[in-house]
Amino acid sequence: MGIVLAVLLIAGVAAAVALGRDSRAGGGSGTAAKTVRGVIGSEKAEFFADPDTVKALAAKGFTVRTETSGSWAMDRLPLKGYDFAFPGSKAPADELSRSAEARGGPLRPFYSPLVVVAHRNAAEVLAANGLARLRAADGSGGKWATQGTLLMGPYLAAAEDDRTWQQLKGTSGHAELSGTVFITSTDPVTSNSGALYLAAASYVADGGRVATDARAVERTAPLMRKLVQVQGAQQTSSDAPFRDFISGVGNPLVLVYESQVASLLMSSQRQEVGDLVVLYPDTTVSSDHTLVPLTDHGRELGELLSTDPVLRKLAVRHGFRPQGAAAEFTAATAGHTAYIDQRLTGVRQAPVPTAELLRSMARQARG
């Protein structure tokens, strides 16, 4: 019996060693062989924290550790020891590629347009005053709309004139609509959505011209200051203003990513969205979430996020639109077209100034 037990013990140890080798090689155990570190925009934090994402990455041999930062603040971080940086748009990614030792060009696995979420009474007042167009869930215009278009030209004209809610018709009986009409956005100096808001607004305000030099920035600087300074203190992430909005507090108009709305609608633990209306600006800038690989492992991760069908499906579940695969997003949001404009009908993409000019625009807007 002693000899038999000894033989079984040796066999067990050998099997454990073999299994460990297979695990380290990324074999069938599912244990990740490569741990990569990255800094990401906070809008992607839930995607990377999703247990299904963690499992899908482990199956490909990766454990991903992330820290969040404002997209436009990433270039000021000490990135030594990181495998990738993942800001929310191309401009800060291009700047990171120049300042850091990137391993090849950036990768853009998915994107999300900017939208304005509004409470229904605010959206109806905007529409009654020619600042928005609304449509109901059945495609018609009129009351109980859940989706519409923000008319950027008329909205910016109202902002330039310091229009208040009380000066707009239809606000009687809505005590919550008071003070200056403005959209809550994030800090444009550090946050991607806030910077892209200025890019779109300056493009419209300057007659459909993208800022190409300091004089162009100066032309729209007074209006950009109004858009920002009327807000007071700004957040560095769109997550907190969006959560406040859904909870029924804060400003009635908030700039967020479409992905935040789509993710909320598709969540298995969906909370009530109340009187939410989603306004797509008629001129906007999409947020191309752009991964800058700082090591070979970082590049491998970026390629996986771009091509792996499981990870793409999970990105869609978190509201992102995969690059070059509209059908995936369309299928996933088929039950939520009352809020989501799958084809971005009538939405014009504004060009984005260089990172240097956009930084200058943001600094001047902040004063």
VOBA-1610 file (N, C-alpha, C; in pm, whole numbers, padded with zeros to 5 digits, always signed):
BEGIN
Met+00082-00121+00000Met+00000+00000+00000Met+00085+00126+00000Gly+00197+00119+00078Gly+00286+00235+00082Gly+00344+00265-00053Ile+00385+00158-00127Ile+00443+00179-00260Ile+00339+00238-00354Val+00217+00185-00349Val+00109+00235-00436Val+00081+00382-00408Leu+00075+00419-00278Leu+00049+00560-00245Leu+00161+00651-00293Ala+00284+00604-00282Ala+00398+00684-00328Ala+00390+00709-00478Val+00355+00602-00552Val+00344+00616-00697Val+00235+00715-00734Leu+00120+00707-00664Leu+00009+00799-00691Leu+00047+00944-00658Leu+00123+00960-00549Leu+00167+01094-00511Leu+00258+01154-00617Ile+00354+01075-00665Ile+00446+01123-00769Ile+00369+01159-00896Ala+00273+01073-00932Ala+00193+01100-01051Ala+00114+01230-01036Gly+00061+01253-00916Gly-00016+01375-00891Gly+00070+01499-00903Val+00191+01494-00847Val+00283+01607-00856Val+00318+01636-01001Ala+00346+01530-01077Ala+00381+01546-01219Ala+00266+01610-01296Ala+00144+01565-01265Ala+00028+01623-01333Ala+00011+01770-01299Ala+00033+01805-01173Ala+00021+01945-01131Ala+00124+02033-01199Val+00248+01983-01210Val+00353+02058-01278Val+00317+02080-01425Ala+00269+01973-01489Ala+00231+01984-01631Ala+00117+02083-01649Leu+00020+02078-01557Leu-00093+02170-01565Leu-00047+02314-01546Gly+00048+02334-01454Gly+00101+02468-01431Gly+00171+02521-01553Arg+00249+02434-01622Arg+00317+02477-01744Arg+00215+02518-01850Asp+00110+02436-01862Asp+00007+02466-01961Asp-00063+02597-01929Ser-00084+02622-01798Ser-00149+02747-01756Ser-00064+02866-01793Arg+00071+02857-01766Arg+00158+02968-01795Arg+00170+02991-01944Ala+00145+02891-02022Ala+00152+02906-02167Ala+00020+02954-02225Gly-00077+02985-02140Gly-00208+03030-02188Gly-00294+02916-02233Gly-00280+02803-02173Gly-00354+02684-02214Gly-00495+02683-02165Gly-00554+02566-02159Gly-00696+02551-02136Gly-00742+02587-01998Ser-00657+02617-01906Ser-00703+02650-01771Ser-00773+02782-01765Gly-00749+02870-01863Gly-00811+03002-01863Gly-00734+03103-01782Thr-00626+03063-01713Thr-00546+03155-01635Thr-00466+03244-01729Ala-00473+03377-01709Ala-00404+03469-01799Ala-00254+03459-01782Ala-00182+03464-01894Ala-00037+03453-01892Ala+00030+03589-01889Lys-00038+03696-01937Lys+00022+03828-01948Lys-00063+03929-01870Thr+00001+04002-01781Thr-00066+04110-01710Thr-00024+04242-01773Val-00121+04321-01820Val-00091+04449-01882Val-00155+04561-01801Arg-00086+04673-01795Arg-00135+04789-01721Arg-00167+04901-01819Gly-00277+04970-01794Gly-00314+05079-01882Gly-00385+05190-01809Val-00381+05309-01867Val-00457+05422-01817Val-00566+05450-01918Ile-00690+05462-01871Ile-00805+05472-01959Ile-00894+05589-01920Gly-00975+05635-02015Gly-01080+05730-01983Gly-01186+05661-01897Ser-01245+05733-01803Ser-01337+05671-01707Ser-01460+05611-01773Glu-01495+05659-01894Glu-01614+05607-01962Glu-01597+05461-02003Lys-01472+05409-01999Lys-01447+05268-02034Lys-01423+05182-01911Ala-01433+05240-01792Ala-01401+05166-01670Ala-01496+05048-01650Glu-01625+05068-01674Glu-01721+04959-01653Glu-01699+04846-01752Phe-01659+04879-01874Phe-01630+04775-01973Phe-01517+04685-01925Phe-01407+04743-01880Phe-01293+04663-01836Phe-01320+04592-01704Ala-01410+04647-01621Ala-01441+04583-01492Ala-01546+04475-01505Asp-01616+04469-01617Asp-01720+04369-01639Asp-01660+04228-01625Pro-01716+04143-01538Pro-01661+04008-01521Pro-01655+03930-01653Asp-01748+03955-01743Asp-01744+03886-01873Asp-01627+03933-01958Thr-01594+04063-01948Thr-01476+04114-02018Thr-01349+04054-01960Val-01344+04049-01828Val-01227+03990-01761Val-01209+03845-01805Lys-01319+03771-01811Lys-01314+03631-01851Lys-01270+03616-01997Ala-01324+03701-02085Ala-01290+03694-02227Ala-01143+03727-02250Leu-01091+03823-02176Leu-00949+03858-02189Leu-00861+03747-02134Ala-00902+03687-02022Ala-00824+03577-01964Ala-00817+03459-02060Ala-00926+03435-02133Ala-00926+03324-02229Ala-00826+03348-02341Lys-00791+03475-02363Lys-00690+03509-02465Lys-00552+03530-02404Gly-00541+03504-02274Gly-00410+03513-02210Gly-00376+03647-02150Phe-00478+03727-02115Phe-00452+03862-02062Phe-00524+03886-01929Thr-00452+03950-01837Thr-00513+04015-01723Thr-00485+04165-01741Val-00590+04246-01737Val-00575+04390-01764Val-00601+04468-01636Arg-00503+04547-01595Arg-00516+04635-01478Arg-00526+04778-01530Thr-00630+04851-01490Thr-00651+04986-01543Thr-00661+05090-01432Glu-00623+05211-01467Glu-00643+05329-01385Glu-00708+05434-01473Thr-00792+05519-01416Thr-00864+05618-01496Thr-00798+05755-01488Ser-00818+05831-01595Ser-00764+05967-01603Ser-00844+06042-01708Gly-00850+06174-01696Gly-00905+06254-01804Gly-00819+06236-01928Ser-00883+06225-02044Ser-00809+06195-02167Ser-00702+06298-02197Trp-00732+06425-02170Trp-00638+06531-02204Trp-00535+06554-02093Ala-00541+06475-01988Ala-00441+06484-01882Ala-00342+06369-01888Met-00365+06272-01978Met-00281+06151-01980Met-00137+06181-02018Asp-00115+06281-02103Asp+00022+06308-02147Asp+00107+06366-02034Arg+00041+06406-01925Arg+00118+06459-01811Arg+00145+06353-01706Leu+00102+06229-01732Leu+00125+06120-01639Leu+00259+06052-01668Pro+00326+06001-01564Pro+00447+05921-01588Pro+00407+05782-01638Leu+00416+05760-01767Leu+00364+05637-01828Leu+00465+05522-01830Lys+00581+05543-01770Lys+00678+05433-01763Lys+00617+05319-01681Gly+00623+05199-01736Gly+00565+05083-01669Gly+00425+05050-01715Tyr+00365+05137-01798Tyr+00233+05110-01854Tyr+00248+05042-01992Asp+00149+04962-02026Asp+00149+04894-02155Asp+00065+04966-02259Phe-00030+05046-02215Phe-00113+05119-02310Phe-00179+05237-02242Ala-00215+05336-02324Ala-00299+05447-02282Ala-00419+05448-02374Phe-00538+05479-02319Phe-00662+05462-02395Phe-00752+05583-02375Pro-00716+05699-02435Pro-00801+05817-02422Pro-00927+05804-02506Gly-01013+05904-02496Gly-01144+05897-02559Gly-01152+05951-02699Ser-01040+06001-02756Ser-01047+06050-02894Ser-00907+06051-02956Lys-00906+06077-03086Lys-00783+06067-03165Lys-00681+06175-03129Ala-00727+06300-03103Ala-00633+06410-03081Ala-00540+06386-02962Pro-00591+06353-02841Pro-00497+06326-02732Pro-00415+06199-02757Ala-00472+06102-02831Ala-00396+05981-02862Ala-00278+06013-02954Asp-00300+06100-03052Asp-00190+06140-03141Asp-00081+06211-03063Glu-00123+06293-02968Glu-00025+06365-02885Glu+00054+06267-02799Leu-00015+06167-02743Leu+00054+06065-02664Leu+00150+05985-02750Ser+00111+05956-02873Ser+00198+05879-02962Ser+00328+05953-02989Arg+00319+06085-02996Arg+00440+06164-03021Arg+00528+06176-02897Ser+00463+06190-02780Ser+00541+06214-02659Ser+00590+06086-02593Ala+00518+05976-02612Ala+00558+05847-02553Ala+00622+05759-02661Glu+00683+05653-02617Glu+00745+05561-02712Glu+00642+05456-02753Ala+00553+05496-02844Ala+00444+05408-02886Ala+00499+05295-02975Arg+00437+05178-02962Arg+00472+05063-03045Arg+00378+05058-03166Gly+00409+05138-03267Gly+00323+05143-03385Gly+00212+05245-03366Gly+00128+05257-03468Gly+00022+05356-03466Gly-00090+05321-03371Pro-00173+05421-03334Pro-00286+05397-03245Pro-00390+05305-03311Leu-00472+05242-03227Leu-00581+05157-03275Leu-00713+05212-03223Arg-00817+05210-03307Arg-00947+05264-03268Arg-01052+05153-03275Pro-01069+05077-03168Pro-01162+04963-03172Pro-01310+05002-03173Phe-01345+05115-03111Phe-01486+05154-03107Phe-01498+05304-03085Tyr-01620+05354-03105Tyr-01644+05498-03092Tyr-01782+05524-03035Ser-01809+05651-03002Ser-01939+05689-02949Ser-01962+05837-02977Pro-02076+05874-03038Pro-02105+06016-03058Pro-02146+06083-02927Leu-02129+06214-02921Leu-02175+06291-02807Leu-02323+06323-02824Val-02396+06316-02716Val-02539+06351-02716Val-02568+06440-02595Val-02684+06503-02598Val-02730+06581-02484Val-02853+06511-02427Val-02847+06475-02299Val-02965+06419-02235Val-03042+06534-02171Ala-03174+06527-02186Ala-03260+06634-02136Ala-03380+06573-02066His-03434+06644-01967His-03563+06607-01912His-03670+06655-02011Arg-03782+06581-02017Arg-03880+06606-02122Arg-03930+06750-02124Asn-03956+06808-02007Asn-04009+06945-02009Asn-03908+07042-02069Ala-03779+07022-02039Ala-03675+07109-02097Ala-03666+07088-02248Ala-03672+06963-02292Ala-03665+06934-02436Ala-03783+06997-02510Glu-03902+06991-02451Glu-04021+07047-02516Glu-04012+07199-02525Val-03955+07263-02422Val-03936+07408-02426Val-03836+07444-02535Leu-03727+07370-02545Leu-03629+07397-02651Leu-03695+07384-02788Ala-03776+07281-02807Ala-03842+07260-02936Ala-03942+07371-02966Ala-04015+07416-02864Ala-04114+07522-02884Ala-04050+07655-02922Asn-03922+07669-02891Asn-03851+07793-02920Asn-03749+07780-03034Gly-03760+07671-03110Gly-03676+07656-03228Gly-03532+07617-03200Leu-03503+07563-03081Leu-03367+07521-03047Leu-03348+07370-03062Ala-03457+07298-03084Ala-03450+07152-03099Ala-03569+07106-03182Arg-03557+06985-03235Arg-03669+06916-03299Arg-03688+06784-03229Leu-03811+06748-03198Leu-03839+06625-03126Leu-03918+06529-03213Arg-03902+06401-03182Arg-03987+06300-03245Arg-04028+06199-03139Ala-04150+06151-03153Ala-04201+06052-03058Ala-04150+05915-03097Ala-04174+05818-03012Ala-04124+05682-03034Ala-04176+05623-03164Asp-04295+05669-03209Asp-04351+05613-03331Asp-04299+05684-03456Gly-04205+05777-03438Gly-04145+05846-03552Gly-04208+05980-03581Ser-04319+06011-03519Ser-04384+06141-03540Ser-04328+06244-03444Gly-04355+06367-03471Gly-04316+06471-03377Gly-04422+06483-03269Gly-04395+06571-03172Gly-04500+06598-03075Gly-04468+06554-02935Lys-04573+06550-02854Lys-04558+06527-02710Lys-04510+06385-02680Trp-04448+06371-02567Trp-04395+06245-02518Trp-04281+06192-02605Ala-04211+06285-02669Ala-04094+06244-02747Ala-03985+06192-02654Thr-03909+06096-02701Thr-03796+06043-02625Thr-03664+06063-02697Gln-03669+06123-02815Gln-03549+06145-02895Gln-03568+06268-02981Gly-03459+06331-03017Gly-03470+06449-03103Gly-03334+06499-03145Thr-03335+06621-03202Thr-03214+06684-03255Thr-03195+06819-03188Leu-03076+06842-03137Leu-03041+06974-03086Leu-02987+07057-03203Leu-03048+07172-03228Leu-03006+07258-03339Leu-02895+07349-03288Met-02774+07316-03323Met-02659+07383-03264Met-02653+07532-03297Gly-02687+07571-03420Gly-02684+07713-03456Gly-02775+07795-03367Pro-02906+07765-03361Pro-02996+07839-03273Pro-02959+07829-03125Tyr-02910+07711-03082Tyr-02871+07698-02941Tyr-02755+07792-02908Leu-02654+07797-02996Leu-02538+07882-02970Leu-02576+08029-02975Ala-02671+08064-03062Ala-02719+08202-03067Ala-02785+08240-02935Ala-02864+08147-02879Ala-02927+08173-02750Ala-02823+08187-02640Ala-02719+08103-02646Ala-02612+08112-02546Ala-02538+08245-02556Glu-02516+08291-02679Glu-02445+08418-02698Glu-02526+08534-02644Asp-02660+08522-02651Asp-02747+08629-02602Asp-02779+08614-02452Asp-02719+08516-02387Asp-02743+08491-02244Asp-02891+08468-02216Arg-02958+08394-02304Arg-03100+08368-02286Arg-03122+08287-02158Thr-03230+08318-02090Thr-03269+08243-01970Thr-03391+08158-02003Trp-03415+08058-01918Trp-03534+07975-01937Trp-03660+08059-01928Gln-03659+08159-01839Gln-03778+08241-01822Gln-03811+08322-01946Gln-03712+08348-02031Gln-03735+08424-02155Gln-03790+08336-02267Leu-03793+08205-02245Leu-03843+08113-02347Leu-03990+08084-02320Lys-04068+08073-02425Lys-04209+08042-02407Lys-04225+07896-02366Gly-04324+07871-02283Gly-04353+07734-02241Gly-04296+07695-02107Thr-04229+07788-02038Thr-04168+07752-01909Thr-04261+07776-01791Ser-04375+07835-01818Ser-04470+07861-01709Ser-04510+07730-01642Gly-04502+07729-01511Gly-04536+07608-01436Gly-04421+07512-01418His-04305+07545-01472His-04186+07460-01456His-04082+07537-01374Ala-04100+07536-01243Ala-04010+07612-01155Ala-03866+07565-01165Glu-03847+07437-01204Glu-03711+07384-01213Glu-03634+07440-01332Leu-03706+07502-01427Leu-03640+07563-01543Leu-03620+07711-01514Ser-03505+07744-01463Ser-03476+07882-01427Ser-03330+07911-01451Gly-03297+08039-01462Gly-03159+08078-01485Gly-03121+08066-01631Thr-02993+08081-01658Thr-02942+08078-01795Thr-02954+07939-01855Val-02991+07934-01983Val-02997+07807-02055Val-02855+07764-02090Phe-02813+07648-02040Phe-02679+07598-02074Phe-02675+07447-02065Ile-02575+07390-02130Ile-02551+07246-02126Ile-02436+07218-02031Thr-02458+07128-01937Thr-02350+07086-01847Thr-02254+06997-01924Ser-02127+07035-01924Ser-02023+06954-01987Ser-01908+06936-01890Thr-01810+06857-01928Thr-01694+06834-01842Thr-01585+06937-01869Asp-01486+06939-01784Asp-01374+07033-01794Asp-01299+07011-01925Pro-01299+07107-02018Pro-01235+07085-02148Pro-01083+07078-02142Val-01025+07124-02032Val-00879+07120-02021Val-00829+06978-01997Thr-00909+06899-01924Thr-00864+06763-01890Thr-00950+06653-01948Ser-01075+06684-01983Ser-01170+06579-02020Ser-01200+06581-02169Asn-01213+06462-02225Asn-01235+06447-02368Asn-01369+06504-02413Ser-01478+06469-02345Ser-01610+06514-02391Ser-01621+06666-02387Gly-01564+06729-02283Gly-01566+06874-02275Gly-01489+06940-02388Ala-01373+06883-02423Ala-01292+06939-02532Ala-01363+06922-02666Leu-01425+06806-02688Leu-01494+06782-02815Leu-01618+06870-02828Tyr-01682+06901-02718Tyr-01794+06995-02719Tyr-01749+07129-02774Leu-01634+07179-02730Leu-01582+07305-02781Leu-01545+07293-02929Ala-01492+07179-02969Ala-01455+07159-03110Ala-01578+07173-03199Ala-01689+07109-03160Ala-01812+07117-03240Ala-01871+07257-03234Ala-01876+07316-03114Ala-01936+07449-03099Ala-01858+07555-03176Ser-01726+07551-03169Ser-01645+07651-03240Ser-01659+07636-03391Tyr-01674+07513-03437Tyr-01692+07487-03581Tyr-01822+07552-03630Val-01930+07534-03556Val-02059+07594-03594Val-02052+07745-03581Ala-01996+07794-03469Ala-01992+07938-03444Ala-01909+08013-03547Asp-01811+07946-03607Asp-01724+08013-03705Asp-01768+07982-03848Gly-01897+07956-03866Gly-01951+07939-04000Gly-01912+07811-04069Gly-01893+07703-03990Gly-01858+07575-04051Gly-01712+07565-04089Arg-01627+07634-04013Arg-01482+07628-04038Arg-01412+07573-03914Val-01322+07479-03936Val-01243+07426-03826Val-01129+07522-03795Ala-01101+07542-03667Ala-00993+07632-03627Ala-00859+07578-03674Thr-00786+07661-03749Thr-00656+07619-03803Thr-00540+07704-03752Asp-00571+07813-03680Asp-00464+07897-03627Asp-00516+07974-03506Ala-00427+08050-03444Ala-00462+08122-03321Ala-00571+08225-03346Arg-00573+08287-03464Arg-00676+08387-03492Arg-00816+08324-03495Ala-00824+08202-03550Ala-00953+08132-03552Ala-01000+08101-03410Val-00907+08062-03324Val-00942+08036-03184Val-00993+08163-03118Glu-00928+08277-03147Glu-00968+08404-03087Glu-01108+08445-03132Arg-01143+08413-03257Arg-01274+08455-03309Arg-01390+08398-03228Thr-01376+08275-03185Thr-01487+08212-03111Thr-01464+08209-02960Ala-01351+08262-02915Ala-01317+08254-02772Ala-01424+08314-02680Pro-01483+08432-02712Pro-01585+08487-02620Pro-01703+08393-02601Leu-01751+08332-02709Leu-01865+08240-02696Leu-01824+08113-02621Met-01705+08060-02649Met-01661+07940-02578Met-01650+07967-02428Arg-01607+08090-02391Arg-01601+08125-02249Arg-01741+08124-02187Lys-01839+08174-02261Lys-01975+08173-02208Lys-02025+08031-02186Leu-01997+07943-02282Leu-02043+07805-02271Leu-01987+07735-02148Val-01863+07769-02114Val-01794+07701-02003Val-01816+07772-01870Gln-01798+07903-01867Gln-01797+07972-01739Gln-01935+07982-01675Val-02043+07973-01754Val-02177+07976-01696Val-02201+07852-01609Gln-02122+07747-01630Gln-02142+07622-01557Gln-02084+07623-01417Gly-01989+07713-01392Gly-01921+07708-01263Gly-01822+07592-01260Ala-01812+07525-01145Ala-01718+07413-01132Ala-01762+07299-01224Gln-01663+07237-01291Gln-01691+07128-01384Gln-01625+07000-01338Gln-01687+06888-01372Gln-01631+06757-01341Gln-01525+06720-01446Thr-01438+06627-01410Thr-01337+06578-01505Thr-01385+06454-01578Ser-01503+06405-01544Ser-01560+06287-01609Ser-01709+06309-01628Ser-01764+06254-01739Ser-01908+06268-01766Ser-01991+06172-01682Asp-01927+06082-01609Asp-02000+05981-01533Asp-02086+06045-01422Ala-02027+06133-01343Ala-02100+06192-01230Ala-02217+06279-01276Pro-02200+06370-01374Pro-02316+06448-01420Pro-02428+06360-01476Phe-02391+06250-01545Phe-02493+06161-01601Phe-02571+06090-01490Arg-02498+06042-01389Arg-02566+05977-01277Arg-02656+06076-01202Asp-02611+06199-01185Asp-02694+06301-01122Asp-02820+06324-01202Phe-02805+06332-01334Phe-02920+06355-01422Phe-03022+06243-01407Ile-02977+06118-01414Ile-03068+06004-01404Ile-03136+06002-01267Ser-03065+06050-01165Ser-03123+06054-01030Ser-03220+06170-01012Gly-03230+06257-01111Gly-03325+06367-01106Gly-03273+06494-01044Val-03140+06505-01031Val-03082+06628-00976Val-02988+06688-01079Gly-02948+06813-01054Gly-02854+06877-01144Gly-02925+06950-01258Asn-02846+06990-01357Asn-02895+07068-01470Asn-02985+06984-01561Pro-03089+07044-01624Pro-03178+06965-01710Pro-03119+06929-01845Leu-03001+06982-01881Leu-02934+06951-02007Leu-02790+06910-01977Val-02752+06788-02014Val-02619+06738-01981Val-02557+06670-02104Leu-02433+06704-02133Leu-02359+06642-02244Leu-02296+06512-02195Val-02325+06402-02265Val-02270+06270-02228Val-02235+06196-02356Tyr-02178+06078-02339Tyr-02156+05990-02453Tyr-02282+05907-02479Glu-02313+05884-02606Glu-02423+05794-02639Glu-02404+05659-02573Ser-02280+05614-02560Ser-02253+05483-02500Ser-02307+05474-02358Gln-02306+05585-02284Gln-02357+05583-02147Gln-02508+05559-02147Val-02578+05622-02241Val-02723+05602-02251Val-02753+05460-02298Ala-02684+05415-02404Ala-02710+05281-02459Ala-02679+05173-02356Ser-02571+05191-02281Ser-02534+05093-02179Ser-02642+05084-02071Leu-02694+05200-02030Leu-02800+05201-01929Leu-02924+05129-01980Leu-02960+05154-02106Leu-03080+05093-02163Leu-03066+04942-02177Met-02943+04896-02209Met-02922+04753-02234Met-02884+04675-02108Ser-02865+04744-01998Ser-02821+04679-01875Ser-02924+04578-01828Ser-02875+04463-01782Ser-02964+04360-01728Ser-03028+04405-01597Gln-02966+04504-01532Gln-03021+04560-01408Gln-03066+04703-01431Arg-03130+04723-01545Arg-03168+04856-01589Arg-03252+04930-01485Gln-03211+05054-01456Gln-03291+05137-01368Gln-03384+05223-01453Glu-03484+05279-01390Glu-03580+05360-01464Glu-03512+05484-01520Val-03546+05518-01645Val-03485+05636-01707Val-03576+05758-01697Gly-03694+05741-01639Gly-03782+05854-01615Gly-03822+05924-01743Asp-03811+06058-01742Asp-03855+06139-01855Asp-03739+06173-01948Leu-03645+06082-01962Leu-03526+06103-02044Leu-03562+06129-02190Val-03499+06231-02247Val-03503+06257-02391Val-03358+06269-02437Val-03324+06198-02545Val-03188+06201-02598Val-03185+06293-02720Leu-03106+06399-02712Leu-03093+06496-02821Leu-02958+06476-02890Tyr-02961+06446-03018Tyr-02839+06434-03098Tyr-02809+06570-03160Pro-02698+06634-03125Pro-02665+06762-03189Pro-02655+06744-03340Asp-02709+06841-03417Asp-02704+06828-03562Asp-02561+06842-03616Thr-02474+06900-03535Thr-02331+06904-03566Thr-02257+06860-03441Thr-02179+06756-03451Thr-02115+06701-03333Thr-01977+06645-03369Val-01913+06588-03271Val-01786+06519-03292Val-01798+06383-03223Ser-01772+06277-03296Ser-01773+06145-03234Ser-01644+06122-03158Ser-01657+06050-03050Ser-01543+06018-02967Ser-01485+05884-03012Asp-01375+05889-03087Asp-01307+05768-03133Asp-01214+05719-03022His-01257+05620-02946His-01175+05570-02836His-01051+05504-02896Thr-00936+05563-02865Thr-00812+05532-02938Thr-00706+05479-02843Leu-00665+05355-02865Leu-00564+05291-02779Leu-00425+05317-02834Val-00337+05370-02749Val-00197+05394-02785Val-00113+05283-02721Pro-00057+05192-02802Pro+00023+05083-02744Pro+00162+05131-02704Leu+00199+05108-02580Leu+00330+05149-02529Leu+00428+05031-02521Thr+00374+04909-02531Thr+00456+04787-02534Thr+00393+04692-02636Asp+00465+04585-02664Asp+00410+04485-02757Asp+00282+04422-02702His+00280+04399-02570His+00158+04344-02509His+00041+04442-02521Gly+00070+04571-02509Gly-00035+04671-02526Gly-00092+04668-02667Arg-00004+04651-02766Arg-00051+04642-02905Arg-00135+04516-02926Glu-00094+04404-02868Glu-00172+04281-02879Glu-00313+04302-02822Leu-00321+04373-02709Leu-00451+04398-02648Leu-00538+04484-02741Gly-00479+04589-02798Gly-00554+04675-02888Gly-00608+04600-03009Glu-00528+04510-03061Glu-00572+04430-03176Glu-00684+04334-03137Leu-00675+04279-03016Leu-00782+04191-02967Leu-00914+04267-02955Leu-00909+04387-02896Leu-01030+04466-02878Leu-01093+04502-03012Ser-01008+04513-03116Ser-01058+04551-03248Ser-01115+04434-03326Thr-01065+04313-03301Thr-01099+04200-03389Thr-01172+04085-03322Asp-01156+04066-03191Asp-01215+03949-03126Asp-01367+03965-03117Pro-01443+03871-03172Pro-01590+03886-03174Pro-01653+03892-03035Val-01599+03819-02939Val-01655+03821-02803Val-01634+03957-02740Leu-01514+04012-02753Leu-01484+04142-02693Leu-01561+04254-02763Arg-01579+04241-02894Arg-01658+04341-02967Arg-01804+04339-02918Lys-01856+04219-02897Lys-01993+04206-02849Lys-02007+04268-02710Leu-01906+04250-02626Leu-01910+04308-02493Leu-01899+04460-02499Ala-01818+04511-02593Ala-01809+04657-02610Ala-01945+04714-02649Val-02015+04645-02738Val-02149+04688-02778Val-02243+04686-02659Arg-02232+04584-02576Arg-02317+04575-02457Arg-02297+04695-02365His-02179+04753-02370His-02151+04873-02290His-02176+05000-02370Gly-02246+04987-02482Gly-02294+05104-02555Gly-02205+05157-02664Phe-02087+05098-02684Phe-01994+05148-02785Phe-02029+05095-02924Arg-01997+05173-03025Arg-02015+05132-03164Arg-01882+05080-03217Pro-01872+04950-03252Pro-01745+04898-03307Pro-01714+04964-03441Gln-01587+04992-03465Gln-01547+05049-03593Gln-01577+04949-03705Gly-01642+04997-03810Gly-01663+04916-03929Gly-01760+04801-03912Ala-01846+04806-03810Ala-01941+04696-03788Ala-02071+04751-03733Ala-02140+04831-03815Ala-02264+04894-03771Ala-02370+04792-03736Ala-02369+04677-03804Ala-02474+04577-03783Ala-02475+04525-03640Glu-02358+04514-03577Glu-02351+04464-03440Glu-02423+04558-03344Phe-02399+04687-03359Phe-02463+04786-03273Phe-02613+04794-03303Thr-02648+04788-03430Thr-02789+04795-03470Thr-02869+04680-03410Ala-02812+04559-03416Ala-02883+04442-03362Ala-02899+04454-03210Ala-02795+04500-03141Ala-02799+04505-02995Ala-02896+04611-02943Thr-02914+04720-03020Thr-02999+04830-02972Thr-03136+04830-03039Ala-03171+04721-03105Ala-03297+04715-03180Ala-03419+04743-03092Gly-03412+04707-02966Gly-03525+04730-02877Gly-03526+04866-02811His-03432+04953-02848His-03419+05081-02780His-03415+05199-02878Thr-03473+05180-02996Thr-03468+05286-03097Thr-03553+05407-03060Ala-03636+05395-02958Ala-03709+05513-02910Ala-03611+05619-02860Tyr-03496+05575-02810Tyr-03395+05667-02757Tyr-03270+05676-02846Ile-03231+05565-02908Ile-03105+05558-02982Ile-03129+05577-03131Asp-03059+05673-03191Asp-03063+05694-03336Asp-02952+05607-03396Gln-02989+05489-03439Gln-02889+05393-03484Gln-02810+05442-03604Arg-02873+05515-03693Arg-02807+05560-03817Arg-02753+05702-03808Leu-02769+05766-03694Leu-02724+05905-03675Leu-02778+05993-03786Thr-02909+05985-03807Thr-02975+06056-03915Thr-02958+06207-03902Gly-02907+06270-04006Gly-02893+06415-04009Gly-02786+06472-03919Val-02700+06388-03867Val-02593+06434-03779Val-02466+06456-03861Arg-02412+06577-03856Arg-02291+06612-03930Arg-02171+06607-03837Gln-02064+06547-03883Gln-01941+06538-03806Gln-01853+06660-03831Ala-01818+06731-03726Ala-01729+06846-03738Ala-01584+06801-03729Pro-01495+06857-03811Pro-01352+06826-03797Pro-01301+06878-03662Val-01199+06814-03612Val-01142+06851-03482Val-01011+06927-03504Pro-00991+07041-03438Pro-00863+07111-03450Pro-00747+07025-03399Thr-00627+07067-03426Thr-00510+06996-03373Thr-00516+07000-03220Ala-00444+06908-03159Ala-00442+06903-03013Ala-00393+07035-02953Glu-00294+07095-03016Glu-00239+07221-02964Glu-00344+07331-02965Leu-00420+07344-03077Leu-00521+07448-03086Leu-00639+07419-02994Leu-00676+07293-02983Leu-00788+07259-02896Leu-00753+07284-02750Arg-00627+07259-02712Arg-00584+07292-02576Arg-00592+07444-02552Ser-00549+07520-02651Ser-00554+07665-02639Ser-00698+07712-02626Met-00788+07654-02705Met-00930+07687-02699Met-00985+07658-02560Ala-00949+07543-02505Ala-00999+07503-02373Ala-00947+07595-02264Arg-00819+07630-02272Arg-00762+07720-02170Arg-00828+07857-02174Gln-00852+07908-02295Gln-00916+08038-02304Gln-01061+08033-02257Ala-01128+07922-02285Ala-01266+07907-02240Ala-01275+07905-02088Arg-01177+07840-02026Arg-01174+07834-01880Arg-01134+07968-01818Gly-01070+08052-01897Gly-01026+08183-01846Gly-00906+08173-01757
//
